[in-house]
């Protein structure tokens, strides 16, 4: 594996020509096979899929062989899995630890959290935050009780839509056994400084097992597990340009050694249960190859890790420009921040925002706005104050919001189309009184 390094080469931006090349690598980038022409601003619900992933999935779906047999096909499957794990180490900057795949990101978070709760001394605390997705909150709630521990949730800042080390510190005790961190909220769109929160936790409870939900963050790049100081990190590959049907987890060596579900006498106490789909691993290699390609377009580095970091920097800059246009306008179109009747989740100019804008129109049900946007060819999503999102929306007094989630393959022209639709919807509302 190449050395894990930080990008040294200057990063260029995503030009119009490069954006065209990027969009050509994704399936259904500007049209839905069921609804026709549309702008896809529902990336937080599941990103677009790389065409290479579609092709790889089809190929491996037809392979009858399994790993661990004495035949050429089986040997090749093992090689592909090993290569994918090496690719993951470069992509996540995780030279140590264990990678494995499971049913979904949610399932893997439950498995990691259960092992950490059950594998640590009885009593003590399991600590999370109110910002988190129910995948971690639910797992901690269940397994803390089973393990005889107290589950504590620190309150996030509802105004900024994020959580900070100072929120964790008052609730930290030396017997905090397990802690969870959300890297990016799928409702507010705000990121969390994982490394800073982890340092705060370890300053009081150095042996705490820290597990991170990176599901919403991964598509935006700039992953660096070596710098976080955590024990587990989980992603859902369908949200990072791969496909549905599997989740991906990384474990530190000490977390991997905790007792966990596996087959009796299985060599190496593996975390995978049963024969895995080689296509899961192979399609994540496609994702890493895409980041590598993109990094080669925006930097001149000869180092693979540097190119992947450069790709993340370019993605971040492009998505920030799209977000700025959506909030403050483009051309002669007013941005969302220019409407008195619009309420922004997390405020307007929030530096922690990652390609996602959630808002409401005063006096108009979020579901109705989403429908009106759909009728104009703009695909967004309603987040209701249900078991998924009430932790973010209830403190703001919002029954629901409109989530508009972008990715680096989206264009400013698509943002302009969205703002034109918003202008029409706002004018209709005014005319209706």
Secondary structure, DSSP 4 states (H G I P E B T S, - for coil): --------SPPP---HHHHHHHHTTBTTSSEETTTEE-EE-BGGG-PPPBHHHHHHHHHHHT----TTSSSHHHHHHHHHHHHHHHHHHHHHT-SSSEEEEES-HHHHHHHHHHHHHHTS-SSSEEEEETTS-HHHHHHHHHHHHHTT-EEEEEPPBTTTTB--HHHHHTT--TTEEEEEEESB-TTT-BB--HHHHHHHHHHH-TT-EEEEE-TTTGGG----GGGT--SEEEE-GGGTTS-SS-EEEEE-HHHHTS--S--TT-TT--S--S---HHHHHHHHHHHHHHHHHHHHH---S-HHHHHHHHHHHHHHHHHHHHHHHHH-BTTBPPGGG-TTEEETT-SS-TTB-SEEEEEETTS-HHHHHHHHHHTTEE-EEEETTTTTHHHHGGGT-SEEEEEE--TT--HHHHHHHHHHHHHHHHHHHHT-
